[in-house]
Amino acid sequence: MRRFVPFMLMLLIFLAGCATPVGVKVVSPREAYHDSFANPLSSGVVSNDTNIVLNRFNLSKKFRDSPAEAIADLHDKALTDDRRDILFALAETAYLHGEQLAKSEDPSELKDAADYFLLAAIYSYQFLLGDRPEPPPHELDPRLRTAANLYNFSLWRGFSTGDDGRLFLDAQTRSLPIGRLAISRNTETFPSKFEEFERFEPAEKYAVRGLSNRNRAPGMGMPLIGLKKSSTGAIIGGVAEPVTVFLRADSRLAEFKTGAAHASLEFYSTFDVSDVDVKGKSIPLETDMSTVLSYKLEGSQLWSFGIGAFLGKEFSSIPSGLYQLGPYQPGRIPVVLVHGTASSPVWWAEMFNTLYRDPMIRIKFQFWYFVYKSNNPVVISAGDLRTALQEKVATLDPEGKDGALRQMVIIGHSQGGLLTKLTAVDTGDNLVRAMTGKGIGDLKTSETNRKQIREFLVLKPLPFVEQVVFIATPHRGSFLSTQLVRKLITKLVRLPRTVLSKVTDFGGLLSDDVKRQLQGKTPTSIDGMSPDNPLLKALADIPLGPGIQGHSIIAIKDESTPPEGDDGVVKYTSAHLEGMDSEFIVRSKHSCQGHPFTIEEVRRILLEHLGVHVTGPAQAEPARPELPAAMHEQVH
């Protein structure tokens, strides 16, 4: 015994210098956050809240060694113990065990993995929305968001039981570790025909690139990319449609063992519904518009359409016309986006993605876009836009019952701004005189020509247009549209025969000044944006029609103070119009439609269109000075 005394003394001295069994250590804020909020989705471990439950029932070691048995034991506890935190622990442990099984190459274990993921979704639903004496978690309880995320991701993984792991969202009966579950499919609230879809892809499966932000609305449900078998009437968002599927799982846990448990898979369109009712409580749906938009634009011909169509290339899959980004929604005001020269609707993606995140804009507006070949003369493209708008309104609302269709907002960038203005002005015969030097009644031409001249040059404001927004619009031409540039463009551009025939018929009616400018060649849109173009000069002087509000967003690429400055294509003095309801300067080059401040200003305009006063972009700008009289004469 005496031999062990020195050893014991040394051991006691050693232990006295070591850390005690219970204590603390200093950690960084990041480590502190990670330790406090680690969970199966963020870190692949159970959270502290679940550890509390496992320790309460002495199941921590059992979960490490035999997770299925531990989950079964915990489920039995939930049948008799009303504490809601048991359900949260079941959701996390079921998800983690599903992940373990999903790593296996054994087909039976892969099936079991999907079942445990589905169990995680059911437990999460019961924790958040199930009937228990203990109230649901407080809105500041971090478990609330964790459980919602577990529910959403578990739906993805729990229903990935089709070929090659594809989602299988038909009615089905699942034999789960806790019993049988009959799942029905409910499409009553889904506006599209289910049979039109080829398959559904989980939005979370994809990473988005090219957009500044991913437009997610937090809630419950699995955001989907609904891929249709065919697309008609759309070239953006037509094949890919945003959908959210919601699993309503209200059956009591005891009903699974008896085979009486039932759940319903409910489908909702992101364009139509933003929340669902569960036992009288409004539950927001998780949505993801950005992923659907990006999926559709991946590899789209629209990226080459702008410059290709401008140069005369034919795109049979992208016909010119007016399209909708989603289904027609009665009661929502159309916002029509009109692209510029050598451009296409893809350049509105950033603006749409950002604006659609605003809940007021999402429920009050619907977005349309106009596609046109930007090499055509401006008046012809404007005529196509006017006709397309009139036909769309007449088709969608033939009885005129939808007042929202008659509060339309049209937004045009660059040349698109010129087309936009031609929907909102009473030209009289000002444009005819600018081009021919005569009033329309004095022209010696056929009635067929006279009718076409009226169609293109004698315009009234469209009665359903209430607001127009001009972005970097060359109202008085672009300083880049020089004679040399126009000659080069003429050699490259090939106009369609239909356009050539229309332009040729008018050739003999043009004034001598206009003929000298054209020098015998067929005019293109670039000629139309020449600062010397008399039609453009005349249009710039025509005010907007009565009751139509106008807004200018003008790009200046440096710190020049108006009236100085330009965006590399258009001078301030060309983009400025008197009589506008607002004018905003954005420090940007010409392609400014995706600039954050441009988008914020459009948001302000749209919300004020609803009567909601908001502040504009957070950018300090000097007050715009009034143009001196001499400058007025120069730019007019």
C-alpha positions as CSV (number, residue, x, y, z in Angstrom):
1,M,0.0,0.0,0.0
2,R,2.9,2.3,0.8
3,R,4.1,1.9,-2.7
4,F,0.9,3.4,-4.1
5,V,0.9,6.5,-1.9
6,P,3.4,8.5,-4.1
7,F,1.5,7.5,-7.2
8,M,-1.8,8.7,-5.8
9,L,-0.3,12.0,-4.7
10,M,1.1,12.6,-8.1
11,L,-2.3,11.7,-9.7
12,L,-4.1,14.2,-7.5
13,I,-1.6,16.9,-8.3
14,F,-2.0,16.2,-12.1
15,L,-5.8,16.3,-11.9
16,A,-5.7,19.5,-10.0
17,G,-3.9,21.2,-12.9
18,C,-6.4,19.9,-15.6
19,A,-9.8,21.2,-16.7
20,T,-12.7,20.3,-14.4
21,P,-15.4,18.0,-15.8
22,V,-17.8,20.9,-16.0
23,G,-16.7,24.4,-17.0
24,V,-16.5,26.9,-19.9
25,K,-14.1,28.0,-22.6
26,V,-13.8,31.1,-24.6
27,V,-15.1,30.9,-28.2
28,S,-15.5,33.3,-31.1
29,P,-18.9,34.8,-32.0
30,R,-19.0,32.5,-35.1
31,E,-18.3,29.4,-33.0
32,A,-20.9,30.5,-30.5
33,Y,-23.5,30.9,-33.2
34,H,-22.7,27.6,-34.8
35,D,-22.8,25.7,-31.4
36,S,-26.2,27.3,-30.5
37,F,-28.0,26.8,-33.8
38,A,-26.4,23.7,-35.4
39,N,-29.0,21.4,-36.8
40,P,-29.3,18.5,-39.3
41,L,-29.6,20.8,-42.3
42,S,-26.8,23.2,-41.4
43,S,-24.3,20.9,-39.7
44,G,-25.4,17.3,-40.0
45,V,-26.0,17.0,-36.3
46,V,-29.0,17.2,-34.0
47,S,-29.6,20.5,-32.4
48,N,-29.2,21.3,-28.7
49,D,-33.0,21.2,-28.3
50,T,-33.1,17.6,-29.6
51,N,-30.2,16.6,-27.4
52,I,-32.3,17.8,-24.4
53,V,-35.1,15.4,-25.4
54,L,-32.7,12.5,-26.1
55,N,-31.1,12.9,-22.8
56,R,-34.4,13.2,-21.0
57,F,-35.3,9.7,-22.1
58,N,-31.8,8.3,-21.9
59,L,-31.7,7.8,-25.7
60,S,-28.5,9.7,-26.7
61,K,-26.3,6.6,-26.9
62,K,-29.0,4.5,-28.4
63,F,-29.5,7.0,-31.2
64,R,-25.8,6.9,-32.0
65,D,-25.7,3.1,-32.0
66,S,-29.2,2.1,-33.2
67,P,-31.0,5.2,-34.6
68,A,-34.0,3.4,-35.9
69,E,-34.7,1.9,-32.4
70,A,-34.2,5.2,-30.7
71,I,-36.6,6.9,-33.1
72,A,-39.2,4.1,-32.5
73,D,-38.8,4.6,-28.7
74,L,-39.2,8.3,-29.1
75,H,-42.3,7.9,-31.3
76,D,-43.9,5.7,-28.6
77,K,-43.2,8.5,-26.1
78,A,-44.9,11.0,-28.4
79,L,-48.1,8.8,-28.3
80,T,-48.6,9.4,-24.6
81,D,-46.5,12.5,-23.8
82,D,-48.0,15.7,-25.1
83,R,-44.8,17.8,-24.9
84,R,-44.3,19.3,-28.4
85,D,-40.5,19.2,-28.3
86,I,-40.6,15.4,-28.7
87,L,-42.0,16.0,-32.2
88,F,-39.2,18.4,-33.0
89,A,-36.6,15.8,-31.8
90,L,-38.4,13.2,-34.0
91,A,-38.2,15.4,-37.0
92,E,-34.4,16.0,-36.6
93,T,-33.5,12.4,-35.8
94,A,-35.6,11.0,-38.6
95,Y,-34.0,13.4,-41.1
96,L,-30.5,12.5,-39.9
97,H,-31.2,8.7,-40.1
98,G,-32.6,9.3,-43.6
99,E,-29.3,10.9,-44.6
100,Q,-27.3,7.9,-43.2
101,L,-29.4,5.5,-45.2
102,A,-29.2,7.6,-48.3
103,K,-25.5,7.0,-48.5
104,S,-26.0,3.3,-48.9
105,E,-26.0,1.4,-52.2
106,D,-28.5,-1.1,-51.0
107,P,-31.9,-0.4,-52.8
108,S,-33.9,-1.4,-49.7
109,E,-32.0,1.1,-47.5
110,L,-32.5,3.8,-50.1
111,K,-36.2,3.2,-49.9
112,D,-36.0,3.3,-46.2
113,A,-34.2,6.6,-46.5
114,A,-37.1,8.2,-48.4
115,D,-39.5,6.9,-45.8
116,Y,-37.6,8.4,-42.9
117,F,-37.4,11.7,-44.8
118,L,-41.2,11.6,-45.3
119,L,-41.4,10.9,-41.5
120,A,-39.3,14.0,-40.8
121,A,-41.8,16.1,-42.9
122,I,-44.7,14.6,-40.9
123,Y,-43.1,15.2,-37.5
124,S,-42.2,18.7,-38.5
125,Y,-45.8,19.4,-39.6
126,Q,-47.1,18.0,-36.4
127,F,-44.6,20.1,-34.3
128,L,-45.7,23.3,-36.1
129,L,-49.4,22.7,-36.8
130,G,-50.5,19.6,-35.0
131,D,-53.2,19.6,-32.2
132,R,-51.5,19.3,-28.8
133,P,-52.3,20.8,-25.4
134,E,-49.0,22.7,-25.5
135,P,-49.2,25.7,-27.9
136,P,-47.1,25.8,-31.0
137,P,-43.7,27.5,-30.8
138,H,-43.4,31.2,-30.5
139,E,-42.5,33.1,-33.7
140,L,-39.1,34.0,-32.2
141,D,-38.4,30.3,-31.4
142,P,-35.5,29.3,-33.7
143,R,-37.1,25.8,-33.8
144,L,-39.9,27.2,-35.8
145,R,-37.8,28.0,-38.9
146,T,-35.7,24.9,-38.5
147,A,-38.8,22.7,-38.5
148,A,-40.2,24.5,-41.5
149,N,-36.9,24.0,-43.4
150,L,-36.9,20.3,-42.4
151,Y,-40.4,20.0,-43.6
152,N,-39.6,21.6,-47.0
153,F,-36.4,19.6,-47.6
154,S,-37.9,16.4,-46.3
155,L,-40.7,16.7,-48.9
156,W,-38.1,16.9,-51.7
157,R,-36.2,13.8,-50.4
158,G,-39.2,11.9,-49.2
159,F,-40.9,12.0,-52.6
160,S,-37.8,11.4,-54.7
161,T,-38.8,7.8,-55.3
162,G,-39.3,7.8,-59.0
163,D,-37.0,6.6,-61.7
164,D,-33.5,8.1,-61.3
165,G,-34.6,9.7,-58.1
166,R,-37.2,11.9,-59.8
167,L,-40.1,13.2,-57.7
168,F,-43.1,10.9,-57.6
169,L,-46.1,13.1,-56.7
170,D,-49.0,10.9,-57.6
171,A,-51.5,9.5,-55.1
172,Q,-49.8,6.7,-53.2
173,T,-49.7,4.6,-50.1
174,R,-46.5,4.5,-48.1
175,S,-45.5,1.9,-45.6
176,L,-43.5,3.9,-43.1
177,P,-41.7,2.7,-39.9
178,I,-44.6,3.9,-37.8
179,G,-47.4,2.5,-40.0
180,R,-49.3,3.1,-43.3
181,L,-50.0,6.4,-44.8
182,A,-52.5,7.0,-47.7
183,I,-51.5,10.1,-49.7
184,S,-54.0,11.7,-52.1
185,R,-53.2,14.3,-54.7
186,N,-55.3,17.5,-54.6
187,T,-55.1,19.8,-57.7
188,E,-58.4,21.7,-57.1
189,T,-56.5,24.9,-56.2
190,F,-54.1,24.5,-59.2
191,P,-55.1,26.6,-62.2
192,S,-53.2,24.6,-64.8
193,K,-54.1,21.1,-66.0
194,F,-51.9,18.6,-64.2
195,E,-51.7,16.4,-67.3
196,E,-49.9,19.2,-69.2
197,F,-46.8,18.7,-67.1
198,E,-44.1,16.3,-68.0
199,R,-42.4,16.4,-64.6
200,F,-41.6,18.5,-61.6
201,E,-38.1,19.4,-60.4
202,P,-37.3,20.6,-56.9
203,A,-36.2,24.2,-57.1
204,E,-33.7,23.6,-54.2
205,K,-31.9,21.2,-56.5
206,Y,-30.5,24.1,-58.5
207,A,-28.1,26.9,-57.7
208,V,-29.0,30.2,-59.4
209,R,-26.4,32.3,-61.3
210,G,-26.5,35.6,-63.0
211,L,-29.2,37.3,-60.8
212,S,-28.2,39.5,-57.9
213,N,-30.5,37.7,-55.5
214,R,-32.5,34.5,-55.2
215,N,-36.2,35.5,-54.9
216,R,-37.4,33.2,-52.1
217,A,-40.5,33.8,-50.0
218,P,-40.1,31.8,-46.7
219,G,-42.9,29.5,-45.7
220,M,-43.9,25.9,-45.8
221,G,-44.0,23.7,-48.9
222,M,-41.7,22.4,-51.6
223,P,-41.0,25.0,-54.4
224,L,-41.0,23.2,-57.7
225,I,-40.1,23.9,-61.4
226,G,-43.1,22.6,-63.2
227,L,-42.0,21.5,-66.7
228,K,-44.7,21.4,-69.3
229,K,-44.8,19.0,-72.2
230,S,-45.3,21.9,-74.6
231,S,-45.5,25.7,-74.4
232,T,-47.9,28.0,-76.2
233,G,-48.2,31.7,-75.9
234,A,-45.0,32.3,-74.0
235,I,-41.2,32.2,-74.5
236,I,-40.2,33.1,-71.0
237,G,-41.8,31.0,-68.2
238,G,-43.9,29.1,-70.6
239,V,-42.3,25.7,-70.3
240,A,-41.1,26.2,-66.8
241,E,-43.8,27.3,-64.3
242,P,-43.4,28.1,-60.6
243,V,-45.3,25.7,-58.4
244,T,-45.4,24.9,-54.6
245,V,-46.6,21.5,-53.3
246,F,-47.9,21.4,-49.7
247,L,-48.4,18.2,-47.7
248,R,-51.3,18.5,-45.3
249,A,-50.7,15.8,-42.7
250,D,-53.3,16.3,-39.9
251,S,-53.8,12.7,-38.9
252,R,-52.9,11.8,-35.3
253,L,-49.8,9.7,-34.8
254,A,-51.8,6.9,-33.4
255,E,-53.7,6.5,-36.7
256,F,-50.6,5.4,-38.5
257,K,-50.4,2.1,-36.6
258,T,-54.1,1.3,-37.5
259,G,-53.7,2.2,-41.1
260,A,-56.1,5.1,-40.9
261,A,-53.6,7.9,-41.4
262,H,-54.1,10.1,-44.4
263,A,-52.3,13.1,-46.0
264,S,-53.0,15.3,-49.0
265,L,-50.5,16.6,-51.5
266,E,-51.8,20.0,-52.6
267,F,-50.5,21.9,-55.6
268,Y,-50.5,25.7,-55.9
269,S,-49.3,28.2,-58.5
270,T,-46.8,30.7,-57.3
271,F,-48.5,33.3,-59.4
272,D,-51.9,32.8,-57.8
273,V,-51.6,31.8,-54.1
274,S,-49.2,32.9,-51.4
275,D,-50.6,31.1,-48.4
276,V,-52.8,28.2,-47.3
277,D,-55.4,27.8,-44.6
278,V,-54.6,25.2,-41.9
279,K,-57.3,24.9,-39.2
280,G,-58.2,28.6,-39.6
281,K,-54.5,29.7,-39.5
282,S,-52.9,31.3,-42.5
283,I,-49.6,29.6,-43.4
284,P,-47.3,31.2,-46.0
285,L,-46.1,29.0,-48.8
286,E,-42.5,28.7,-49.6
287,T,-41.9,30.0,-53.1
288,D,-38.9,30.4,-55.4
289,M,-39.5,32.5,-58.5
290,S,-35.8,33.1,-59.3
291,T,-34.9,29.5,-59.9
292,V,-37.8,29.0,-62.3
293,L,-36.8,32.1,-64.2
294,S,-33.2,31.1,-64.4
295,Y,-34.0,27.6,-65.4
296,K,-36.0,28.9,-68.4
297,L,-33.3,31.3,-69.4
298,E,-30.5,28.7,-69.2
299,G,-29.4,28.2,-72.8
300,S,-32.4,30.2,-74.2
301,Q,-32.2,31.5,-77.8
302,L,-33.3,34.8,-76.4
303,W,-29.7,35.6,-75.4
304,S,-28.8,35.7,-79.1
305,F,-32.1,37.0,-80.3
306,G,-31.4,40.7,-79.6
307,I,-28.4,41.3,-81.9
308,G,-29.4,38.4,-84.2
309,A,-32.8,39.8,-84.9
310,F,-31.4,43.3,-85.3
311,L,-29.1,42.1,-88.0
312,G,-32.0,40.4,-89.8
313,K,-31.7,36.8,-88.6
314,E,-34.9,34.9,-88.5
315,F,-35.9,33.2,-85.2
316,S,-38.9,30.9,-86.0
317,S,-39.1,29.9,-82.3
318,I,-39.4,33.5,-81.1
319,P,-42.1,35.2,-83.0
320,S,-42.6,38.9,-82.3
321,G,-45.5,39.8,-80.1
322,L,-46.8,40.4,-76.6
323,Y,-46.3,37.7,-74.0
324,Q,-47.2,37.1,-70.4
325,L,-44.7,36.0,-67.7
326,G,-47.5,34.0,-66.1
327,P,-51.2,33.2,-66.6
328,Y,-53.6,36.1,-66.9
329,Q,-54.7,37.3,-63.5
330,P,-57.9,39.3,-63.4
331,G,-57.7,42.2,-61.0
332,R,-53.9,42.7,-61.4
333,I,-52.5,45.7,-63.3
334,P,-50.3,44.8,-66.3
335,V,-46.8,46.1,-66.4
336,V,-45.5,45.8,-70.0
337,L,-41.7,45.7,-70.5
338,V,-40.4,46.9,-73.9
339,H,-36.8,46.2,-74.7
340,G,-34.4,48.4,-76.7
341,T,-32.3,48.1,-79.8
342,A,-30.4,44.8,-80.4
343,S,-31.9,43.6,-77.1
344,S,-34.5,41.1,-75.8
345,P,-36.7,40.5,-72.8
346,V,-33.8,38.7,-71.0
347,W,-32.4,42.0,-70.0
348,W,-35.5,42.6,-67.8
349,A,-34.8,39.5,-65.8
350,E,-33.0,41.4,-63.0
351,M,-35.7,44.0,-62.7
352,F,-38.6,41.5,-62.7
353,N,-36.8,39.2,-60.2
354,T,-36.3,42.1,-57.8
355,L,-39.7,43.7,-58.1
356,Y,-41.5,40.4,-57.8
357,R,-40.1,40.0,-54.3
358,D,-42.1,43.0,-53.1
359,P,-45.3,41.5,-51.7
360,M,-47.4,44.5,-52.7
361,I,-46.2,44.4,-56.3
362,R,-46.6,40.6,-56.4
363,I,-50.3,40.7,-55.5
364,K,-51.2,43.9,-57.4
365,F,-49.4,43.6,-60.7
366,Q,-48.8,41.1,-63.5
367,F,-45.9,41.3,-65.9
368,W,-46.0,41.2,-69.7
369,Y,-43.3,41.7,-72.2
370,F,-43.1,42.8,-75.8
371,V,-40.7,41.1,-78.3
372,Y,-39.9,42.8,-81.6
373,K,-37.2,42.9,-84.2
374,S,-35.5,46.1,-83.3
375,N,-34.1,46.9,-86.8
376,N,-37.6,47.8,-88.1
377,P,-38.4,51.5,-88.3
378,V,-39.7,52.8,-84.9
379,V,-43.2,53.6,-86.2
380,I,-43.7,50.1,-87.5
381,S,-42.6,48.5,-84.2
382,A,-44.7,50.9,-82.3
383,G,-47.7,50.0,-84.5
384,D,-47.1,46.3,-83.7
385,L,-47.0,47.1,-80.0
386,R,-50.2,49.1,-80.1
387,T,-52.0,46.4,-82.1
388,A,-50.7,43.6,-79.8
389,L,-51.9,45.5,-76.7
390,Q,-55.3,46.2,-78.1
391,E,-55.8,42.6,-79.2
392,K,-54.6,41.3,-75.8
393,V,-57.0,43.4,-73.8
394,A,-59.9,42.6,-76.1
395,T,-59.1,38.8,-75.9
396,L,-58.6,38.7,-72.1
397,D,-61.5,40.9,-71.2
398,P,-64.0,41.2,-74.1
399,E,-66.8,42.5,-71.8
400,G,-64.6,45.2,-70.2
401,K,-65.2,44.0,-66.6
402,D,-61.5,44.0,-65.4
403,G,-60.7,47.5,-64.4
404,A,-57.1,46.6,-63.7
405,L,-56.4,46.0,-67.4
406,R,-57.3,49.7,-67.9
407,Q,-54.6,51.0,-65.5
408,M,-51.7,49.7,-67.6
409,V,-48.1,50.7,-67.0
410,I,-45.7,50.5,-69.9
411,I,-41.9,50.7,-69.3
412,G,-39.5,51.1,-72.2
413,H,-35.8,51.1,-72.4
414,S,-33.9,53.0,-75.1
415,Q,-35.7,52.4,-78.4
416,G,-38.4,50.7,-76.3
417,G,-39.1,54.0,-74.7
418,L,-39.9,55.5,-78.1
419,L,-42.4,52.7,-78.8
420,T,-43.8,53.3,-75.3
421,K,-44.4,57.0,-76.0
422,L,-46.3,56.2,-79.2
423,T,-48.9,54.4,-77.1
424,A,-49.6,57.5,-75.0
425,V,-49.7,60.5,-77.3
426,D,-52.2,62.3,-79.6
427,T,-50.1,63.0,-82.7
428,G,-52.7,64.7,-84.8
429,D,-50.9,65.0,-88.2
430,N,-47.7,66.4,-86.7
431,L,-45.7,63.2,-87.6
432,V,-47.1,63.2,-91.1
433,R,-46.1,66.8,-91.6
434,A,-42.6,66.1,-90.2
435,M,-42.1,63.3,-92.7
436,T,-43.9,64.7,-95.8
437,G,-44.2,68.5,-95.2
438,K,-48.0,68.2,-95.7
439,G,-51.1,67.4,-93.7
440,I,-52.6,64.0,-94.3
441,G,-55.5,65.4,-96.2
442,D,-53.1,67.1,-98.7
443,L,-51.2,63.9,-99.6
444,K,-51.8,62.7,-103.1
445,T,-51.8,58.9,-102.6
446,S,-54.0,55.9,-102.7
447,E,-56.6,55.2,-100.0
448,T,-54.6,52.1,-99.1
449,N,-51.5,54.2,-98.4
450,R,-53.5,56.8,-96.6
451,K,-54.9,54.2,-94.3
452,Q,-51.5,52.8,-93.5
453,I,-50.2,56.3,-92.9
454,R,-52.9,56.9,-90.4
455,E,-52.2,53.5,-88.8
456,F,-48.5,54.4,-88.2
457,L,-48.4,58.2,-87.9
458,V,-51.8,59.5,-86.8
459,L,-52.2,58.1,-83.3
460,K,-54.4,58.5,-80.3
461,P,-53.4,57.4,-76.7
462,L,-54.4,53.8,-76.0
463,P,-57.3,54.2,-73.5
464,F,-56.0,51.6,-71.1
465,V,-52.5,53.1,-70.6
466,E,-52.2,55.2,-67.4
467,Q,-48.5,55.4,-66.7
468,V,-45.4,55.3,-68.9
469,V,-41.8,55.0,-67.8
470,F,-38.9,56.0,-70.1
471,I,-35.5,54.5,-69.3
472,A,-32.5,55.9,-71.1
473,T,-34.7,56.8,-74.0
474,P,-33.3,58.9,-77.0
475,H,-36.3,61.2,-77.4
476,R,-34.1,63.5,-79.6
477,G,-31.9,60.8,-81.0
478,S,-28.6,59.2,-80.1
479,F,-25.3,60.9,-80.8
480,L,-24.0,57.5,-81.9
481,S,-26.4,57.5,-84.8
482,T,-24.1,59.3,-87.1
483,Q,-24.2,59.2,-90.9
484,L,-21.2,56.8,-90.9
485,V,-22.7,54.5,-88.4
486,R,-26.0,54.5,-90.3
487,K,-24.3,53.6,-93.5
488,L,-22.4,50.7,-91.8
489,I,-25.7,49.4,-90.2
490,T,-27.5,49.6,-93.6
491,K,-24.9,47.2,-95.0
492,L,-25.4,44.7,-92.2
493,V,-29.1,44.9,-91.5
494,R,-31.6,43.0,-93.6
495,L,-35.2,44.1,-93.2
496,P,-38.1,41.6,-93.7
497,R,-40.0,41.8,-97.0
498,T,-43.2,42.8,-95.2
499,V,-41.5,45.8,-93.7
500,L,-39.7,46.7,-97.0
501,S,-43.0,46.8,-98.8
502,K,-44.6,49.1,-96.3
503,V,-41.6,51.5,-96.3
504,T,-41.3,51.5,-100.1
505,D,-44.9,52.6,-100.6
506,F,-44.2,55.7,-98.6
507,G,-41.0,56.7,-100.3
508,G,-42.5,59.0,-102.8
509,L,-44.4,61.0,-100.2
510,L,-41.4,62.0,-98.1
511,S,-40.2,65.6,-98.0
512,D,-37.0,66.6,-99.8
513,D,-35.2,67.0,-96.5
514,V,-36.1,63.4,-95.4
515,K,-35.1,62.0,-98.8
516,R,-31.7,63.8,-98.6
517,Q,-31.1,62.2,-95.1
518,L,-32.0,58.7,-96.3
519,Q,-29.9,59.1,-99.5
520,G,-32.1,56.5,-101.4
521,K,-31.7,53.7,-98.8
522,T,-34.4,51.9,-96.8
523,P,-34.6,53.4,-93.3
524,T,-34.0,51.2,-90.3
525,S,-34.5,51.9,-86.6
526,I,-31.0,53.4,-86.4
527,D,-32.0,56.0,-89.0
528,G,-35.1,56.6,-86.8
529,M,-32.8,57.5,-83.8
530,S,-30.7,60.0,-85.7
531,P,-30.7,63.4,-84.0
532,D,-31.6,64.8,-87.5
533,N,-34.7,62.7,-87.8
534,P,-37.6,65.1,-88.2
535,L,-40.1,62.5,-87.0
536,L,-38.2,62.1,-83.7
537,K,-38.0,65.9,-83.3
538,A,-41.7,66.2,-83.8
539,L,-42.5,63.3,-81.4
540,A,-40.3,64.8,-78.7
541,D,-42.5,67.9,-78.7
542,I,-45.8,66.1,-78.4
543,P,-47.0,65.9,-74.8
544,L,-48.5,62.8,-73.2
545,G,-52.2,62.4,-73.5
546,P,-54.6,63.7,-70.9
547,G,-54.5,61.7,-67.6
548,I,-51.4,59.8,-68.6
549,Q,-48.5,60.1,-66.1
550,G,-44.9,60.0,-67.4
551,H,-41.6,59.3,-65.6
552,S,-38.1,59.6,-66.9
553,I,-35.1,57.5,-65.6
554,I,-32.0,59.0,-67.2
555,A,-28.6,57.4,-67.1
556,I,-25.4,59.5,-66.8
557,K,-22.2,57.4,-66.8
558,D,-20.1,59.9,-64.7
559,E,-20.6,62.7,-62.2
560,S,-21.7,65.3,-64.7
561,T,-24.5,67.6,-63.6
562,P,-27.5,68.0,-65.9
563,P,-28.0,69.3,-68.5
564,E,-24.4,68.0,-69.1
565,G,-23.7,64.2,-69.3
566,D,-24.6,61.1,-71.2
567,D,-24.8,57.3,-70.8
568,G,-22.4,56.5,-73.7
569,V,-25.3,56.4,-76.1
570,V,-27.8,59.0,-75.2
571,K,-27.2,62.5,-73.9
572,Y,-29.2,63.9,-71.0
573,T,-30.6,66.6,-73.2
574,S,-32.0,63.9,-75.5
575,A,-33.5,61.8,-72.7
576,H,-35.0,64.7,-70.8
577,L,-38.7,65.6,-71.5
578,E,-40.5,68.5,-70.0
579,G,-43.8,67.9,-68.3
580,M,-42.9,64.5,-66.7
581,D,-44.3,63.7,-63.3
582,S,-40.8,62.6,-62.1
583,E,-37.3,62.5,-63.4
584,F,-34.5,60.4,-61.8
585,I,-30.8,60.3,-62.6
586,V,-29.0,57.0,-62.3
587,R,-25.2,56.9,-62.4
588,S,-24.8,54.2,-65.0
589,K,-24.1,53.4,-68.6
590,H,-26.9,53.0,-71.1
591,S,-28.0,49.5,-70.2
592,C,-29.2,50.6,-66.8
593,Q,-32.5,48.6,-66.5
594,G,-30.8,46.2,-64.1
595,H,-29.2,48.9,-62.0
596,P,-30.5,48.7,-58.3
597,F,-31.4,52.4,-58.3
598,T,-33.3,52.0,-61.6
599,I,-35.3,49.1,-60.1
600,E,-36.0,51.0,-56.9
601,E,-37.3,54.0,-58.8
602,V,-39.6,51.7,-60.9
603,R,-40.8,50.2,-57.6
604,R,-41.6,53.7,-56.3
605,I,-43.5,54.5,-59.4
606,L,-45.5,51.2,-59.3
607,L,-46.4,51.6,-55.6
608,E,-47.4,55.2,-56.1
609,H,-49.6,54.0,-59.0
610,L,-51.4,52.1,-56.3
611,G,-51.7,55.2,-54.1
612,V,-48.9,54.1,-51.7
613,H,-46.3,56.8,-51.1
614,V,-42.8,55.5,-50.7
615,T,-39.3,57.1,-50.8
616,G,-37.3,56.6,-53.9
617,P,-33.8,55.2,-54.3
618,A,-31.3,56.1,-51.6
619,Q,-29.1,58.2,-53.9
620,A,-28.4,61.8,-53.3
621,E,-28.7,63.8,-56.5
622,P,-28.5,67.6,-57.0
623,A,-31.8,69.2,-57.9
624,R,-32.3,69.2,-61.7
625,P,-31.9,72.7,-63.0
626,E,-34.4,74.0,-65.5
627,L,-32.9,74.1,-69.0
628,P,-32.1,77.6,-70.1
629,A,-34.2,79.0,-73.0
630,A,-31.2,78.8,-75.4
631,M,-30.8,75.1,-74.5
632,H,-34.5,74.5,-75.1
633,E,-34.2,75.8,-78.6
634,Q,-31.1,73.7,-79.2
635,V,-32.5,70.4,-78.1
636,H,-36.0,71.0,-79.6
